[in-house]
Amino acid sequence: MKDEDLKYKLVNKDFLEELDPRNYRKLEAYIKKNEVDIKTIEGLTQLIDYWAEI
């Protein structure tokens, strides 16, 4: 895959912990409870919407 083809950065749990260490556990629990696939745009959008609420 070329760099030009990359539309978004792969988000994983380590990235989430660095992004918001204070709410990491809440985000992780939400992902597990709702079976959110954070490797898709839809899943990432769902997680960001939740993150905005907490």
MODELLER restraints for C-alpha pairs under 7 A, 6 or more apart:
rsr = mdl.restraints
at = mdl.atoms
rsr.add(forms.Gaussian(group=physical.xy_distance, feature=features.Distance(at['CA:10:A'], at['CA:39:A']), mean=6.42, stdev=0.5))
rsr.add(forms.Gaussian(group=physical.xy_distance, feature=features.Distance(at['CA:11:A'], at['CA:38:A']), mean=6.47, stdev=0.5))
rsr.add(forms.Gaussian(group=physical.xy_distance, feature=features.Distance(at['CA:11:A'], at['CA:39:A']), mean=6.31, stdev=0.5))
rsr.add(forms.Gaussian(group=physical.xy_distance, feature=features.Distance(at['CA:16:A'], at['CA:24:A']), mean=6.42, stdev=0.5))
rsr.add(forms.Gaussian(group=physical.xy_distance, feature=features.Distance(at['CA:17:A'], at['CA:24:A']), mean=5.25, stdev=0.5))
rsr.add(forms.Gaussian(group=physical.xy_distance, feature=features.Distance(at['CA:36:A'], at['CA:43:A']), mean=5.35, stdev=0.5))
rsr.add(forms.Gaussian(group=physical.xy_distance, feature=features.Distance(at['CA:37:A'], at['CA:43:A']), mean=4.98, stdev=0.5))
rsr.add(forms.Gaussian(group=physical.xy_distance, feature=features.Distance(at['CA:38:A'], at['CA:44:A']), mean=4.80, stdev=0.5))
